[in-house]
Amino acid sequence: MRFMILVKSTSQSESGTMPSEKSLQEMTKFNEELVKAGILLAGEGLHPTSRGVRMHIAPDGKRTLIDGPFSETKELLAGFWMIQVKSREEALAWMRRIPDPYEGQGGSVELRQVFDAADFDYAPDIVDRENKMRAEIERQQQTK
């Protein structure tokens, strides 16, 4: 099972303030533990939304690009981990071990399960195509 652990933004992360060296050391140690356990698929911090772009898609399909920054920092992301574990309980156990990304300022970290191709077993042709794409992505990554 794949899960994303989402670190929500704060006004500090949205201002572009970098984490302290102590916080970076703690996060690096945690990342090393995830790698050693063989469950880390990806994990990154994100630049603030002032460097981002949103695309709004209207009901008629018209697309509008909107440059950041975006309001409502509680709805924005500062970073993420993508992990692959055997159960939701295991994902929660790892989530509880995350060093405080907010350095005592308070904030939220969210766990979300990622859909797998098997979740769409009612569409076997799409599942097959999805599996082929994943295999190709893995092949491409190995040749880089």
Legacy VTK file of the C-alpha trace (Angstrom):
# vtk DataFile Version 3.0
C-alpha trace
ASCII
DATASET POLYDATA
POINTS 144 float
0.000 0.000 0.000
1.278 3.436 -0.891
0.633 6.445 1.291
1.494 10.121 1.073
2.345 11.967 4.229
1.590 15.624 3.535
3.191 18.440 5.512
0.915 21.476 5.533
2.334 24.966 5.004
2.586 27.711 7.560
3.077 31.434 7.128
6.771 30.768 7.851
7.177 28.150 5.101
5.160 30.312 2.700
7.488 33.244 3.370
10.367 31.099 2.113
12.013 30.795 5.527
14.256 27.744 5.466
14.142 25.201 8.297
16.833 25.421 10.955
19.934 23.252 10.657
18.707 21.259 13.685
15.387 20.568 11.947
17.158 19.566 8.718
19.399 17.183 10.687
16.333 15.578 12.319
14.515 15.244 8.977
17.600 13.754 7.325
17.888 11.187 10.114
14.200 10.288 9.707
14.628 9.998 5.914
17.602 7.691 6.438
15.420 5.494 8.679
12.741 5.328 5.971
15.377 4.351 3.381
16.885 1.736 5.706
13.396 0.261 6.251
12.992 0.093 2.457
9.715 2.033 2.388
10.623 5.510 1.090
9.542 6.095 -2.510
10.025 9.887 -2.483
10.178 12.739 -0.032
10.715 16.399 -0.713
10.141 19.879 0.586
8.302 22.303 -1.673
9.123 25.891 -2.530
6.519 28.431 -1.356
3.487 29.095 -3.524
4.935 32.490 -4.476
6.995 30.420 -6.926
4.042 28.272 -8.008
1.208 28.394 -10.510
-2.334 27.064 -10.229
-4.519 26.131 -13.133
-8.260 26.640 -12.802
-10.389 24.504 -15.113
-13.868 25.934 -15.714
-16.890 23.708 -16.358
-16.565 24.532 -20.061
-12.945 23.283 -20.021
-11.359 26.744 -20.267
-8.053 26.818 -18.414
-6.714 29.819 -16.539
-3.236 30.012 -15.023
-2.875 31.898 -11.749
0.549 32.842 -10.381
1.186 32.400 -6.653
1.274 33.201 -3.870
-1.996 31.657 -2.788
-4.007 32.515 0.318
-5.121 30.125 3.068
-1.798 28.618 4.103
-3.591 25.865 6.041
-4.685 24.418 2.684
-1.214 24.493 1.113
1.602 21.950 1.194
5.182 22.499 2.325
6.428 18.990 1.623
5.643 15.290 1.425
6.819 11.722 1.800
5.618 8.873 -0.408
5.979 5.549 1.372
5.068 1.965 0.584
4.080 -0.131 3.587
1.976 -3.202 4.355
-0.864 -1.444 6.178
-2.439 1.828 7.231
-1.335 1.070 10.788
2.291 0.835 9.677
1.947 4.153 7.824
0.515 5.760 10.962
3.370 4.368 13.063
5.888 6.027 10.730
3.872 9.242 10.665
4.032 9.430 14.466
7.849 9.351 14.252
8.177 12.424 12.013
10.312 15.118 13.611
8.351 18.330 14.196
8.530 20.119 10.829
7.053 23.227 12.463
9.868 23.689 14.973
7.469 24.250 17.864
5.164 26.606 15.945
2.367 24.046 15.433
0.922 22.715 12.203
-0.687 19.687 10.564
0.621 16.571 8.871
-1.876 14.492 6.869
-1.849 10.843 5.772
-3.563 9.866 2.516
-3.606 6.482 0.822
-2.696 6.497 -2.864
-4.951 4.672 -5.301
-3.362 1.598 -6.853
-4.273 0.206 -10.249
-6.017 -2.709 -8.508
-8.510 -0.232 -7.014
-9.877 0.114 -10.540
-10.327 -3.592 -11.231
-13.631 -2.813 -12.972
-11.571 -1.462 -15.899
-8.998 -4.184 -16.670
-7.694 -2.499 -19.827
-6.887 0.660 -17.859
-5.257 -1.385 -15.077
-3.071 -3.122 -17.670
-2.057 0.189 -19.260
-1.325 1.669 -15.833
0.897 -1.289 -14.919
2.788 -0.939 -18.216
3.352 2.769 -17.553
4.668 2.066 -14.048
7.056 -0.563 -15.427
8.283 1.897 -18.062
8.806 4.623 -15.430
10.843 2.207 -13.328
12.891 1.183 -16.383
13.563 4.837 -17.224
14.666 5.585 -13.665
17.116 2.684 -13.709
18.738 3.930 -16.917
19.358 7.468 -15.589
LINES 1 145
144 0 1 2 3 4 5 6 7 8 9 10 11 12 13 14 15 16 17 18 19 20 21 22 23 24 25 26 27 28 29 30 31 32 33 34 35 36 37 38 39 40 41 42 43 44 45 46 47 48 49 50 51 52 53 54 55 56 57 58 59 60 61 62 63 64 65 66 67 68 69 70 71 72 73 74 75 76 77 78 79 80 81 82 83 84 85 86 87 88 89 90 91 92 93 94 95 96 97 98 99 100 101 102 103 104 105 106 107 108 109 110 111 112 113 114 115 116 117 118 119 120 121 122 123 124 125 126 127 128 129 130 131 132 133 134 135 136 137 138 139 140 141 142 143
